Amino acid sequence: ARVLAIGTPLLFALLALVTWLLTGYTLRPIAALRRGAAEVTHTGVPRDLPVPPARDEVRSLAVTLNDMLSRLAEAQHRQRDLVSDTAHELRSPIASIRAQLEVALDHPDGVDWAETARDVHADTLRLARLTEDLLLLARLDGQHLRRTPTDLTAVCESVAARYATARVPVRAEAAGPCVVEGDADALARLLVNLLDNAVRHAASRVCVSVREDGGWAVLTVADDGPGIPAEDAERAFGRFARLDQARDRTGEEGAGLGLAIVRSTAEAHGGSVRLGDAGPGLRVTVRLPLP
């Protein structure tokens, strides 16, 4: 009785101590994760959380959280770059409009108001196009698409018909209907961007075609212009990307969002886009999944 009276409390105390030590050792990595997450919340800058050496569920959780934070950091970096590039692009037309209006107001008698109005109108249209492109990119990044059965062949023929008076002929080719699940307006804008680039850079012709290939709808736009070097193919899809002016035959300067919108539209539909050599010229191939 005396052994039990003295030994039982000591045994329970020893058991409680061992349990407390084991629990503390087990929860120590979770506490480190909590402190790291609190620091990220306080600073607003994503950084890697400590990964425990033991290969258990806590380590898997830490690796998953670090992967999420790295993606958030990458998205944050892209957003900062986009805001910076957008501000830079907006600054030029706004400064031009301001300068022209200030000169016209300071010297009203020596200014051709009709010419000033045309120049200001051109800069305003540039601002409007840039704003529309940015809104479209935001909608594509958010995956806000109205998916309905859309005949890609009909979209191709309808858009190509708008270029009847273009500087070079635009020829549309299709073997038959090609129906995809997608946003008809977004797909039409994709094709408009491709044809605008092709017509601007082509030497004598532009060809657009639609066909089916193993469960994919393949849209191809080819021109016979200077083309794009293979080392610049990926950079051409960047937002506000501008390549060598040697490819531009008209002297028109765009915002550099055309191919970025094309890639975002294709990826939002579960597809892809790539640039290739048309020998001579550029061939853009867009692949979209068939239903």
Helices and strands as residue ranges (DSSP letters): H 2-43, H 57-106, G 108-110, H 113-141, E 148-151, H 152-161, E 170-174, E 179-182, H 184-201, E 206-213, E 216-223, G 230-232, G 235-237, G 245-247, H 258-268, E 272-277, E 282-289
